[in-house]
Amino acid sequence: MELAKARSDPPSAWRIDKLKWASQSFSGNGAALEGGRWNPPHARVIYLSEHLSMAAMEKLVHLPKPLSARVAFVKIPVWFDPGLVEKWDVETLPENWMVKPVPASTQRLGATWLREQRSAILQVPSAIISLENNFLLNPLHPDFSRIKIGKPEPFAFDPRLLIVEQ
């Protein structure tokens, strides 16, 4: 993983994280704690979104409510070569891929992708809006070092989106 210098080209993807976790945002440890839609517990993976707005929605749906107004967030831009990406289309996924709780079938698919190391990055549709894309990064893939990570910058959710305790 290389910290990107100032860049003029738009990021390939975004991650929003709590400021207190910013130094660990690209370890994959957070997703490994409980697992996610595309990874079982103990499988390290990093979730990103193609657009900052989708990254915000993805973060919001996973935050505990009520959220303290004192919680600080950061946005982190990421750049990568499209050649590092394997893409999964909605048509190829299990019929129940969007349900909550997440099905074991999607976790198995992600675990296989991680184990086989077919690519450093996996593009999947968002379960919130399936026409939008999310990306999974495999921190153990040999090409992970080719992914450029930008500097964390402050990010604030519009308070109208939050159920906030003061």
Summary of the structure (lengths in Angstrom):
residues: 166
radius of gyration: 15.5
end to end distance: 37.3
largest distance: 46.4
contacts: 484
relative contact order: 0.27
helix: 30%
strand: 26%
